[in-house]
Each structure stands twice: as C-alpha cells, then as structure tokens.
Amino acid sequence: MSKILYIEDNPQNMRLVRKILKHAGYEMLEAEDGLTGLRVARETRPDLILMDVNLPDIDGLEATARLKSDAAMASIPVIALTANAMVGDREKAMEAGCDGYLPKPISRQELLKTVVEFIGESVDKS
C-alpha cells in the first residue's frame, strides 16, 4: 500500500483529502505544519507528499526546498496543494522543487489522477 503524507494546517482540507485517499486504498500520513511534516517524511519515507503552501511555521515552499536538499528524501515527489492559484504561483512551486501543482479547491478526480501519475494505480476503480 502506498503511503502519502499530507502536510496541511486546515482541518477541513485534511479531512477531505484523507477521505478521498483512504477510500482509494492509500495509507495516509498527516502533519499540521512544515517542520512536523519534514520530521514525519524523514521517519516514514512516504511514496508521495502533498504539500500545502500556506503553513503556520515554515511555508510549504521552504519545506519542499529543505526536503529536496536532503539526499535521503530528494527523490520523494512533492505536489503543491494550494489556494495560491494566481499567475506565477505554479512556477514558484516548481522552482521550490515541487514535482506537481494542484490548485484548491481540489476535485476528487484531479487529486486521484495526479496521485496515480506519480505513484501508480489506486485500489479504487470508481
């Protein structure tokens, strides 16, 4: 079972993504801020990280840059999941090292399509 770490400080967003991913057969790991997310990523080596950009301590772009500068974690794909959907925000996320970008509000189909692109088929076929 693929492990996905979601770093997100908004409980409603966390609940929505947890429901979608667990229903699709993925194991879900969670962190509410960037520093905790980095620690969980180091300890668990997830298959994919979904990264909110606006976090309470270090922002998601800084957390991504730190992940990508650590040789042990650099190969883990990071997808920015963010309400920052203005012109240039996708480019900022990619420059920070994100491998993909999903604007909020997210759709179930887009989320699962993106996850499958990076780590393979889900169990859910609906």
Backbone hydrogen bonds, N-H to C=O, Kabsch-Sander energy under -0.5 kcal/mol:
donor,donor_aa,acceptor,acceptor_aa,energy
4,I,27,E,-2.8
5,L,48,L,-2.5
6,Y,4,I,-0.5
6,Y,29,L,-2.6
7,I,5,L,-0.6
7,I,50,L,-2.9
8,E,6,Y,-0.7
8,E,31,A,-2.5
14,M,10,N,-2.4
15,R,11,P,-2.5
16,L,12,Q,-2.3
17,V,13,N,-2.4
18,R,14,M,-2.7
19,K,15,R,-2.3
20,I,16,L,-2.2
21,L,17,V,-2.8
22,K,18,R,-2.7
23,H,19,K,-1.9
24,A,20,I,-1.4
25,G,22,K,-1.5
26,Y,21,L,-2.5
27,E,2,S,-2.8
29,L,4,I,-3.1
29,L,27,E,-0.5
31,A,6,Y,-1.9
34,G,58,I,-0.5
37,G,33,D,-2.4
38,L,34,G,-2.3
39,R,35,L,-2.0
40,V,36,T,-2.9
41,A,37,G,-2.6
42,R,38,L,-2.3
43,E,39,R,-2.4
44,T,40,V,-2.4
45,R,41,A,-2.2
47,D,3,K,-2.2
48,L,3,K,-1.1
49,I,77,P,-2.4
50,L,5,L,-3.3
51,M,49,I,-0.6
51,M,79,I,-3.3
52,D,7,I,-2.6
52,D,50,L,-0.5
53,V,81,L,-0.5
55,L,53,V,-1.1
57,D,58,I,-0.5
60,G,53,V,-2.8
63,A,59,D,-2.5
64,T,60,G,-2.3
65,A,61,L,-2.3
66,R,62,E,-2.3
67,L,63,A,-2.4
68,K,64,T,-2.9
69,S,65,A,-1.2
70,D,66,R,-0.6
70,D,67,L,-1.2
71,A,69,S,-0.7
73,M,70,D,-1.9
74,A,70,D,-1.7
76,I,73,M,-1.8
79,I,49,I,-3.1
80,A,78,V,-0.5
80,A,100,G,-2.4
81,L,51,M,-2.8
82,T,80,A,-0.6
82,T,102,L,-2.0
85,A,83,A,-1.5
89,D,86,M,-2.2
90,R,86,M,-0.5
92,K,88,G,-2.2
93,A,89,D,-2.2
94,M,90,R,-2.4
95,E,91,E,-2.7
96,A,92,K,-1.8
97,G,94,M,-1.1
98,C,93,A,-2.3
99,D,78,V,-3.2
100,G,78,V,-1.3
102,L,80,A,-3.4
104,K,82,T,-2.7
111,L,107,S,-2.6
112,L,108,R,-2.6
113,K,109,Q,-2.6
114,T,110,E,-2.3
115,V,111,L,-2.6
116,V,112,L,-2.7
117,E,113,K,-1.9
118,F,114,T,-1.5
119,I,115,V,-2.9
120,G,116,V,-1.9
123,V,24,A,-2.4
124,D,24,A,-1.2
